[in-house]
Amino acid sequence: MKRRSVMSWLAAGALTLGGLSAAPHAARAADAPNDPEVFRFGAILAMSGKADWYGKVMSQAVLQAVEEINAAGGIDGIPMEAIIEDHKSGVAKEGVSAMTRLINIHGVQAVLTSFSPPTLAIAPIADEKGILLLNGGGVSAALIGASKHLFHNRSLAADLGAAAAAHARDLGLEKMAQIAWKSDAGESIVNAVDPMWKDGGGSIGATEYMEVGAANIDTQVAKIRASKPDWVALWLFSPDPGLALKRLREFGVKAPIIGIEYNQDIQSVAGKYSEGYEYTSDYFTPSDDWAKSFAAGYEERYGEAPEFYAANYYEDVYVLAEAIKRARAKGGDYWKGDKLSAEIKANPTFKSVYGGEMTYQDNGVAKKRVALFKVEGGESQFVKYISRD
Amino acid sequence: MDLLLQLFVNGVINGAHYALLGVGFGLIFATTRIVHFAYGPVFTFAAYVAWGVSGGLGLPIWLGLIAAIACAVGLGLLSYLALYRPLEVNRAPPLAPLIASLGLYIVLENLVGILFGTGVRVVDLDYGIYFLGPVFFTSIHLWQVGSFVILAGGLALFLRRTRYGKAILAMTDDPDMARIIGIDTFKITLLVFAIGSMLSAVPATLILLKDGASTHMGFAAVFMGFVAVIVGGVGSLRGAAAGGMLLGLVESLGLWQIPTEWQQSIAFVVLYAMILIRPEGLFSMARR
């Protein structure tokens, strides 16, 4: 009894001491957030190379969001600053160099990333250094789980491919031929669509691969034509669908062609051969006040309407700002990438520029609808939404 | 069978393209012993200049081609006079021009992006599309084969029938002996840089019309030209032409049964096979 009493007192004393020593820290943390002078974050984008269009629209949207947030007084009075780096249209080692510069020179805690190869390359660095990664452009299924701090507000390639195949099935088409990028993104679509298409009773006449940015795809197109498909799937991203469309139609392939992307670069390469092309994609259309204000501001600054890539990166900056705000409310050394990541996981719902709210799923991907478009008269026309369920 | 026939035609078209690049690159290499890797961005520059004239200014494509040739010749001469010549005069080690050439490659490729932008550039030109039974080809394809025949044939005649051509052949065989017998090797070097660069401008313009131009298109051009030279036999222009044609045919016909994901590897396989089986190349012995 006596012994238990002594032990109890010791335990109580230890708890009290622990409590006394911890309490001031907790109080200090809640009361005094350790603020930086500026919330400096990075964006590793395709600022040069064949796919520089992406870098242009993404960086424009990032800078617009930063400008708006700072004009409204920053985050609790502290401004944001974006450092734009270049991965040269998806070169993994350039992404790693950029990430190293952002961390070691600029001391960033969060990075907006794009393209699958550089994102996959920087993911281990983000884990090691505790850096938050927000992806609005990379589409490979391999990105899921690449880093515990990685979040996506872009539909992944496999989802877009599955939606395109679902549309082909709705059209009653049976024999598919596909041409895909020889990359994580292209292969992830083939891996996702092949079993789905076969399970649904479809057959695959040809699966051809091309290098990203390849100039000569005549052999691939000849093999696709020889397979006599009911439809041709283009698992390619800008500007390569343009060359594929042009060459397929020139070779006399008359079957419907369904892909997962279309933009001005694709249109300029494909020319008249883009007519009738159908594709699935994320779709940004200004629906509520915030979206309309973003679209108007973007058009005023850059003289063109924003599309979904711009919307995604604009939205990402606001997600980052909200995560910082939530983390700051808890005080202490909150300006850390891993703490921001924990805040997003703890409360994964954020206001979306697409309208309403978006919620990051457990795999880090924000769930969005996929839209089907058709090119008619040289213009891309919205057809319908395709549910991802 | 239809597919095989189409792949054969594709192979001839691609082979003609590689062969012309091989002849241009090989002419410079065989005569000067300079591995002019900057041949790639010269090719790119030519395509972008053709785009600027015909796509940007809307002038006829033949004017674009002339501008592309002028640009390629100018850049070729400038490469030699500003970079390789000073190294020669200062008796730099043989590796120095190779390193300088790689540096020039990077500088020129970036310059293309700065001057013309980095996106894909296309010229909207309606060209003929033909079907001969099951085989498809376009008028651009015909021009690719035709330009190779005309330019390679013209070059062969020039080399055999003219004083300057014979001087080039003499320098190709032995530069020191050529100098001893009174050939102005400096002038001949300038001439081969001009002709070799000019030869790159024609396929560059045709690729612009066929697929569009991009800033990195020069790598494939110089790489295929280089492989054509090694396969054909260093020092033999006939070998470079045959090497390019062989490369095009193997690359295309090889994919009849092999998945297309191996397309990029085929050039390496041909290169390694040739180095292992016949390191002197197809024609180097024949030339002697």
Interface residues (C-beta under 8 A of the other chain):
Chain A: S48 G49 K50 D52 W53 K182 T207 E208 Y209 M210 E211 G213 A214 A215 N216 D218 T219 Q220 A222 K223 R225 A226 P239 G242 L243 E250 F251 G252 D265 S268 V269 G271
Chain B: D2 L3 Q6 L7 N10 I13 N14 G113 G117 T118 G119 V120 V122 D124 I129 F131 F136 T138 I207 D211 G212 S214 T215 H216 M217 A220 E251 S252 L255 P259 T260 E261 Q263 Q264
